[in-house]
Amino acid sequence: MYFCSTFARLNATTLIHYISSRISASEKAVKNTITLLNEDCSIPFIARYRKEKTGNLDEVTIAQIANLKEEFEALEKRKNTVIKAIEEQGLLGEELRHKILKAATITQVEDLYLPFKKKRKTKAEVARKNGLEPLAKILMHQKTDTVEATANRFLNGEVTTKEKALEGARHIIAEWINDRADIRNIVRKDMYRFATITSKVVPRVAKEDSAQRFKDYFDWSENLSRIPSHRILALLRAEKEGYLKIKVVLDDVPILEKLDRKLIRANNASAAEVQLAIDDAYKRLLFPSLSNEALQTTKSKADEDAIKVFAKNLQQLLLGAPLGEKRILAIDPGFRTGCKIVCLNKQGNILYHDTVFPHAPHHKKLEAEYLLKQVTKKQQIEAIAIGNGTASRETEQFIRAITFSSPIEVFVVSEAGASIYSASPIARAEFPALDITVRGAISIGRRLADPLAELVKIDAKSIGVGQYQHDVDQTKLKNALDNVVAHCVNKVGVNINTASASLLQYVSGVGPKLAENIVRFRDENGGFTSKKQIKKVPRLGEKAFEQSAGFLRIKNGENPLDDSGVHPECYALVKKMAKDHGYTIHQIIRNKEILDRIELQNYTTDTFGIPTLRDIIKELEKPGLDPRAKAKAFRFNEEVKKIEDLKIGMELPGIINNITNFGCFVDIGLKESGLVHISNLSNTFVKDVNEHVKLQQQVTVKVLEVDLQRKRIQLSMRF
C-alpha cells in the first residue's frame, strides 16, 4: 500500500500502533501483515506461506489483525464524518477536533458528537423555540435566588406562566446534562458495575407448555455485567417470543448524588431548579439511553461468546474423522416411508438406490435383509452409514443382526442439515433426477467418507452445533463461520480433480465464480495433470494461482510435489536440495534419512527462511498428509431405546454432539440429547469446556436426572 500524504503516513503509523498495542505481536510483524492483507492475500496463505514476513504468526493472530484493521478503519471513517458534520455547522474548534481525533472508541466519538447531532422535536428544542434558552443559562449559573421573578421576564404567547417557563428551562438544562460526555461516563461506569437485569413472566402465557422452557426465568434477577452469554440470549429470546418482560434496574440514589456533587455549585433557588433538571435528565434521558446501551453491549459480548462457541464446534465437526475412500452403503431410516438406501463408490458417486421396509407398519424384515445381503455383496460394500434421525436405533439393531458375506463396519452418522442439503439448489444440480430422500441418503454416506467435503454444502447454521445461533448478529456469525470453513478446507487441502465447487470455493484465493470455472474446465478438458495447468482456467490469474496453488492437490500428477503442501514457488528450491545431494525429487520424498541430512541454513534466501524450509521438509516427509484422525465405529446401549428406559445411576456410552459455555450435550442414542453441565464434566475445576471434551468424542456418561415432562436428561462424566 502506498501513501501519498503526510496524513496517510501518520494514519498508517497510528493503525499499526492501534493493533500492536492490543495483541502479542511486534509492530514490524503487524506492518508486514497489513501490507499482505492490503495486497489481497488470504489469511491461510499468509499464515502458511509468508511466515518470514509475519514473524511466524498463526491464523488466529492474523485474523485478529484483520479484524482490528477493519475496526480502526471504521473508527477513523466515523471520526471524519463527525468532524465534517460539526464543521458544516460552523462549530468545530481545534480543541474539539483534537478530542475527536484522539477518541479511542466509537462510543467516545458519539458522546462528543451528541451535542451537535440534529435531534427530533424534543422538549428542549420546543423550549428553545419559545425563547427559554437565556433563562436556562441564568439558572445553570446558579447565581440568582429570585427564579420566579426572573422567569416572569420570559413569558410570551407560548409560555403563559412562570411554572411553564421554569419547566422549559429545566428541559434545556436536562438536555445539556445528557449531552455531556463526562456526565454520561459517570452514569455509564455505574451502569456497567451495578446494574441488574430482571425478568418476569407474562401472566397470560405462564401456564402454556411452550413457556416452560423458560420457567427458570419467570422471576429472575442478576448482575448485568456478570450474566453468562447463554443466559442473556435465553432471556432476550423469551422476551422476543412474548413469554417474559425484562428490564435493566439500577439504584438511582448513588448516581444522583454523584451528579449533584458534579453539577450543583450553590445553595439557592436556581440550584434547586438545576437539581430538578438533573433528576429529569437522569430518569428521562440518561438512564433509558445508557441502560439500553449497556444491554446492547452485554448482548454484543454474548454474541461474540456464542459465535466463538459455534466456531469451535464447527471446526471440530468439519475436521471430524473421515472413513476415507471406501465403498459405502448409506441408509436414511424411516418407519412408514421405509429406509432409503444408496450405494456409493470410493469417490462418492452413486451406484444404486432402493427402499426397504423392515419396520412397522410394513414389517418386511426378511425381504429387506435379503436385498441388503445381495446389494452389499454385489457392490462390494465396506461400510454402512445409518442416519441418526427417526428409526435410527431400530435400523441399527436390524443391520447389526444381519450376517453379511464379508465383515462390514456399521456407523451412525449425524443427519443434522441433511434435509436442508437435499432440497438445496446444490443437491438438485448434483442429482436432478433423484428424489429428495435419496439425496439425503447420499449426503449421509458422503459424510461418513469425508465430513468436510459434504458439510461445506450446507449452511453452517443448519448443522446444529451452536448455542442460540439464530439470536446473534447474523453478519458476524456468517463471517466467523466462513472463516472457520476456509481454515478447515485449507488445513486439509483439496483434490482439485474430485472436489465439488462447494468445496473449492473455500480454497484460498478461489471463491464461488472461480470454483465453478475450475469444475467446468475439468469437465470439458479432463482432470488436471499439473498445477501449471490450473493457470489455464478462465479468469484464474497470477494472484489467484499464488493464493490457491499450495492448498490444491493433484494425485498421480506429472510432479510429485503437486500432491503436497509445498508451494510451486518453492519447487526450484526443492529441486536444488535434491540435486545437491545427488537425488531426484521422487527419491527424497518420504525418505527421512536423506531429508534429515539437508542443512537448511544453506538454502535460506531473502524470501524463504528457516520456518518455510522446515515446513517444506515436514511436507516432503509425508506429502499431502491428512491432519484428521480416522473414523471409529461406535455402539449405543441397545437396552435404551426411549427416555423412559433411563434409570438414575445408569452408565451409558455416548457421543458429544454439541458444546456450549455451560457444558456439553451427549447423544446417548435417543431423540433427546443429555446435558453434562460444566460442574459435572470433571472431578477437577473446569474453566473451559473445550479443554476437556471435543465434538464427536466418544465418552461414557452417568445418568443423574431425568425430567420426563420437559424431556431433559442430566448426565455426569464424574466417576
N, C-alpha and C positions, 0 to 999 in steps of 0.2 A: 504494500500500500504506500503511495507517495503523497506527501503533504506539501502543499504549495503556499502555506501561510504560517506565520508565527503562531496564530491562534490554533491552527490544526495540530502543529507540533506540540504545543502546550497541552492540548486536549488529549493527544495520544499519550503523553507522559502521565497525565492525570489518570487516564484509563488504566495504564499499566500499574500505577501505584494503587489505584482503587481495587484492582484484582489481587495483586500480590499481598496486600495487607489483610486479605480475607481468606487466603488459602496458604498451604505449605508449599510454596514454590518460589524460586528466585525470580527477580524482575526480568533477567535475561531469558529464562525459560518461558515466562508469560509473554514477553515481547515476541519471541520466535513463534510461539503457539498462535498468537493473534495474527501474525503475518500469514501463517499457513491457513488459518481459518478464512482470512480475507482473500486468499488465493483459491477458495472453494475446495479445500481439502477436507475430506470427511474425518470424523473423529476416529473410527477404526484404522484408517490409513495412517493418520498422524501417530497414533499410539504404536502401531506395528512397524512402520517403515521410516519414521523420522525421529528415532529415539535420540540421536545425537543433537538435534536441534532443540528438543524439548527437555533435555536432561533426564530422559527415560521416564517421563510422566505416564501414568496409566490412563485408561479411558475415562475413569471416574473423575479424575482431576481435570482432564482436558474438557470434559463435559461441563464441569463447574466453571472453567474459564469461559467457555462459550456462553453459558447462562449469565454469568456476571457481566460479560461484554454486552449482551442484549439489555440487561438491567441498567447498566451505565448509560448506554445509548438512549434508552427510553427516558432516563432521568434527565440527560442533557437536552433531549428534544423538548421535554416538558418545561425545563428552565427557560429555554429560548422562546417558547410560546408565551409563557407567563411574562417574561421581560418585555416582549413585543406588545402584549395586551396592555400592560401598565404604561408603557412608553406612549402608546397611542392616546392614552388618557391625559398625557402631559404630567404624570405624577411620579415618574421614575427618577429618584435621586441616586447619587453614587453609593450612598450607604445601603439603600435597599437593593440596588443592583448587586453589590458585593455580597450581601446576605443571601440572596437567591443563588448566586453562583457558588457560594460556599456550602449550600444546603446538601446534606448527605443522603437524604431520603425524599421520596415523593411527598410524604406527609409533611415534612418541613417546608417544601416548596408550596404546597397547597395552603398551609397555615399563613405563610407570608402573602399569598395571593388573595386570601379570603376578604380582606377589607376593600379590595379593588374589584372583586368579582361582581358582575351585574346580577342583581338579585331579583327575585319575583316581587310582587307587590306585598311588601312586609309592613308590619305595624310601624316600624321605624321609618320606612320610606313615606308612608302616609303622613306621619308626624312632621317629617322634613318639609313636605309639600305644604303643610299647614303653618310653616314658619316657626317651628318649635326648636330647631337646632340651636339657636343662640341661648335659649333657656336651658337646654341640656348642658351646654358648655358652662354656663354660670353655676348650675348645680354641681357639675363634675369638679369644679374648682373648690367646692366645699368651703366658701368664704362668707356666705351670707346666711343669716338666721331668719330672714324675712322672706321665706319662699312663696307664701301666698300672695303677698303684695307684688313680688317680682313676677309671679305667674299671671297676675291680672293685666300686666303690660302686654301680654301676648294673645289676649282674647281677640277673636275675629268671627266672621260669619261661619266658619267651620269649627272653631274652638270657642264654645259659648260659656264655659265655666272654668274656674281656676283648677278644679279637680281634673277636668279633661286635659288642660294644659300640662299639669304635672305628670299625668299618666302618659301623655305623648312624649314628654321629655324623658321619662324613665324608659320608654320603649327604645328611644335613640341610644341612651346610655347602655341599655342591655345589649344592643347590637354591637356597640363599641367594645364592650367587655367580651362578648362572644368572639369578636374578630381578632382579639389579641392573642398572638402565638404563645406568649408566656403564660397567660391565663389558661389556655387550652392545655398546655403541657402540665400544669398543676393538676387539673382535673383528670387528664389522661393518665398521669402517674398513679393517682389513687384508684382510678378505674381498673387499671391492669393489676394492681396489688390486692384490692379488697372487694371488687365486685363479685357477686354471686349470680348464678343463673338458676332460675326456679321454673318448675313445670307443674301444671295442674291438669287433671283430666277434664275434658269437655263432658259435662254431666250427661248429655243426651246420648253419648256413644259409649259410656263407661262399661256397660254390660254386653256390648257387642263382642262376638267371638273374635272378630278381626282386631279389636283393640287390645286383646290380651297379650299380644306380642310386646306391648309397651307397658304392661302392668307395673313393672318395677319403677316406672317414672310417673305414675299417677299423682304422686305428691313428692317431688324431688327438689333438692337444693344442693348446690355445690359451687366451690370457688371457680370462677370463670377461667382464670389463668392456669388452673391445675387440672381441669377436666380432661380426661383421656379423649383422644381423637374419635374413637368409635362411639363414645357416649354422646358427644356433641352432635355427631352426624345422625345418631339414632333419634335424639330429641328433635332436631330440625326436620327429619323425615316425618316423625309423628305429628309435628305441628303442620307440615305441608299437607298431610293426609287427613287432617281435621280431628285428630284424637287428643292432642294436647294444646294447651296455651302456655307459651314460655315467655319469660321476660327477664331482663337484667335488673338486678337490685343493688343499690349502694346506699349506705348510711350517709345522708347528706349533711348531717351536723358538722362533722370534722372538716369537710370540704368547704362549706360555707364560712366556717371560722377562718380557714386559711385565706379565702378570698377577701373576707372582711379585713384581715390584717394587711393584705396586699393593697387594698384599694381605699379603705377608709382612713382619711388623714385628719379628721376633725371630729368634734363632738357638738354638732349643731343641727339645725333643721335640714340644711341641704345635704349633709352627710347621711341623715336618716333617709332622705329620698334616694340617695345613691345605694344605700343598703337594701332598700326595696327593689331597686333595679338589679342589684346583684342576685337576690333571690329569684327574680323573674328570669334573668339571663341564664342562671343555672338550670332551673326547672323547665323552662320553655325552649331554650336553645342549646345550651352546653350538654346537659345530660342526654337528651334524645339523640343529638348528633354523635357524641363520643361513646355512648353506650352501644349505639349501632355500629360505630367504627370498631369498638372492642369485640363485639360479637362477630363482625366480618373478619377481623384479624384472627380470632380463635378458629373460625370456620376455615380460613385460608391455611392456617397451620395444620388443622385436622385434614384438610385436603392433601397437603404435602405428605403427611404421615401415611394416609390411606393410599396415596399414589405410590409411595415408596414400598409399602407392603405388597401392593398389586404388582409392581415392577419386579420385586424379588421373587414373588411366587411365579410370575410369568417366565422369568429367566430360568428358574429351576424346571418348570414344566417343558419349556422349549428345549432345554438341554437334557431332557429325560432320556433314559436308556433306550436306544433303538435295538430292535432284534436284528436288523441288518437285512441283507438280500436273501430272503427266504421265500419259498412258495407258501402262501398263507391262505387259509380258508377263514373268511370273516363272517360273523353272524350278527345280525341286528335282531335281537329277540323280540317275541311278541306272543300273546295268547290268541285272541280271536283272529287277528290278521296273519298269524303264523310267523315263523322265523325266516327272515330273508337271508339267503346265503350267497356268497360270491367267492370265487377262487381267483387269486391274483398270482401272477408270475413274480420272479425275483425283482423285476423292475417296477412292480406295482400295477401292471396292466391287467385288465380283466380278461379272464379265460372262460368263465362260466358263471351263470347265476340261476337261482331257483328259489322256491319257497317250500318249507316243510312245516308240518302242523303237529308237533309231538305233544302239545299241551291242551288243556281244556279250552274251549268246549269240543275240540275235534278228536283228541286222544289218538292220533295216528302215529304212535310212537314207533311201531315196527317198520312202517313204511319209511319214516324219517331216518331210522337207524340204517336201513338197507341202502337208501340213496346216499347217505353220508359216507358209508363204507366204500361204495363204488366210486364216488367222486374223489375222495381223498386218495384212493389208490391210483385212479386214472391220472389225476393231476399232480401226483407225487407231492402231496401236501406235507409240509414240515412243521407247521404250527397252526393253531386255531386261535382266533381272536374273537371274544364274545363281548358285545357291548354291555355296559353296566346298568342299563335302564330297566324298564318293565320286563319281567320274566327272566331277568339275567340269572338269578340264583337257580331257578328251575332248569334253565337251559344248560348252565354249567354242570349241574348234577347229572343231567341227561347225557351230555357229551362225555363226561368222565367215566360213565358206566359202559361206554362202547369200547369194544376191543378192536382196535384198528389193525391193519395188516403190518404196519410198522409204527414204531414209537412216534407219537406226536405230542409236543408240548401244548398246554392249554393256558391261555392268558385272558384275564378280564381287563377290558380297556374302557377308559372313560369316554362316555358319549357326549360330554358337555360341548355344545356348539355344533354337533354333527348335523342336527336337523336344520340349523341355520345355513351351514355349508351346502347341504343337499338341495336347498331351494334357491341358492345364490346364482348369480349370472356366471360365476366361475365354474360351478358344477354343471350348469346347463351347457356351457360351452365345451366342457370336457366330455360329457356324456349326454348329448341331446336326445338320444333315442331311449334312454333308460328312465325307469320310474324313480321318483324322488326317494323311495325307501331303499332301492337298490344302490343309489348314490350314497346314502347314509351308511350302508354296509361296507361299501368300498372305502369310505373315509375311515371307518373303524379299523379295517385291515391295514390300511396305509399308516395309520397312527402307530400301530404296533411296529411296523417295519422301520419307520422314521418319523417320530413325533414332530420334529421341527419342520420337515418338508410339507407335512399335511396341515399343521396348526397355523402356519402363516397364511393359509387361505381363509381363515376365519377371523372376524373382528375380535380382537383380543378381549374386549369387554364381555363377549358372549361365552368365554371359556370358563367363567365362574371360579376364579381363584383370587378374588379381591374382597375387600370389605367396603360396602356402600359405594361401589364404583359408579352407580348411576346418580349419586348425590354430589359428587365432587366436580370441580371445574373440568368440563369435558375437553376443552382445548389443551390444558396442561396434561390431562390424563392421556390423551391421544399422542401428544409429543413424547411423553415419557415412555409409553408402551412401544411406539415406533422405534425409539432409540434402543429399547431392550431387544426388540426383534432384530434390528440391524446388528447389534452387538453379537447376538447368538449366531446369526447366519454367517457373519464374517469370522467368528471364532472357529466355527466348524469347517467353513469352506464349502464351495458349491461346485458340483459336477456340471459344467456348462452344457454337456451333451444330454443330460437327463432331467435337469431341473425345470420346473414349471416357471412360467412368467411371474407367478405369485411369489416364488422363492427368489428368483433372480432380481426382482425389483429392489430387494433389500441389500443386495451386494453393494459395497462402497462404490459410489460414482455411477451407478446404473439408473435406478428409478423405473417407474412404470413403462414409459414410452420405449426406452432402450431395451427393457426386458422383453417387450413384445417384438421389437425388431430382431433381437437375438434368436428368439424362438422361430420367428418367420424365416430368418436366414437359414437356421438349422433345418427347418422343414424343407426348404427349397434346394439346399445345397448339400444336405447330409451333415453328419457330425463334424465338429471341429477336430483337426488333427494336430494343430499347434496354436499357441497363444498369439503368434503373429497374425494368424488368420482372423482373430477377433476384430482386428482393425478394419476388416472389410465390411463389417456390419454397418448398414446405413446410419449415419449421424453419430457413430461412436468414434469421437475424435481422440486426439492425443491425451487430453486431460482425463477423459472418462477411462481410457485404457490405463493410464498411470494409476488412477484410484482403484480400479477394479481387478487388474490382472493378478495381483498377489493372492486374491481371495477365490479365484476361479481355478478349477481343476480339470485337467484333461487326462482321462485314463488311457493308457496304452498309446500315447501320442508319439510324435517324432522325437521330442526331447523329454527325457525322464523328469527334468525339473518342472515341466508343465503340470505334473501331478503332485506338486509340493507347494509350500507356502513361501518359497524363495521368489522374490520379485524379479521379473525379467530384467530390470535394470542392474541386477547383480549376477546375471548369468555369465558374463565375461569374467567376472571376478572368481566365480566357482570354477570355470574352465581353467583359469590360470592356476588356481590352487591344485587342481588335479594334475595339470601338465607339469608343474614344478616338482611334483612327487612321482612323476613317471606313470601316471594313470589317466584313464578317460573318466568322464563324469559318471558313466554307467558303473565303473569299477569302485568308485569311492562311496557311492550311495549305499547306505545300510552297512558300511564297513567301518565299524567303530575303531578298529585298530589303526587304520590309515587316518581317519578323521582326528583321532587323539594326537597324532604326530604333527598336525598342522599348527604352526606357530602364528597365531592370529595377528600379533603386532606387525608381522611382515606384510600384512595386506591392508592395513589401515590407510585411508585416504582422507582428503578434506571432507568428503561426503559420507563415507562409511567408517564408523569407528568400531571399537570393541563390542558394544551392545548389539549392533546389527550383525557383526561377524559371528557372535555367539549364537544368535538366532538362526543364522544360516547353517552352522554346524549341527545345531539341535534338529533342524528340519531335515538335513541330509541323513541323519541317523535314522529317523523314522518319517519319511516324506508323506505328507498328507494324513498324518495320524489324527483320527477322530478323537477329540478330547472326552467324549461321552463314555459312560460305562455301558455294559451290555444288559439287555433286559433279562429279568429273572422271573420265573413262574411263581405263582402265589395261590394259596387256597384259603378261603374263609372257613370259619367253623360251620360245618354242614348242619349242625343241630339248631342254629339260629337263622330263622327264615323271616321272622317278623318281630316287631318291637316287643310284643307280648312275651316272646321267648326269653327275653333278657332277665337275668337274676342278679341281685346285688352281690358283688364279690366275684362274679364270673370273669375269667381271664380269656381274652379273645385276640386272635391275630387281626391286624388291620393295616390300612394304607393311608398315610396322611394325604388328604386331598385339598386342604386349604390351610393357610397360615395367616393369623392376624396378630395384632399387637397384644391381644389379651389371651392368646392360646392358639391351639391348632384343632382343626376338625379331622376326624378319622373315619374313613369308610370301613365299617365292620360287616359289610355285605347286606345292609338294609337300605331302604329308601331314605331313611334319616341317618345323617352322619352324626357321630358323637363328638362332644366338645371336651378336650383336655384343657382345662383352664391353666393359665400360666403358673398358678400356685401348685398345680398337680403334675407339672412336667418333670420335675426332678426333686431329689432329696436335698439338693443344694439350691441356693438362691438363683433365680433366673432373671436376668436383666433384659436379654434379647432372645425372643423365641427362636429366631433363625440361627442362633448359635447352638441350639440343642437339637433341632429337628429340621428336616428337609422335605420338600414336596415329593410325593411318591415313595417316601421312605416306608419300608415295611417294619411295623412295630407290634409289640404286644401291649394291650391295654387292659385295665381292670374296670368293671362297671361300678360306679359309685352311686348313681341315682338315675331313676327312670321316671319321667313325667309323661304318663300316657295321654293326659288331656292336651298338653301343649306339644306332644311328640318331641320331647327334648331328652337327650341322653348325656349324662355327665360321666366322664371317664377319667382315669388316672394312669400315669406312667410311673408312679412312685411305688416301688415294691420293697 
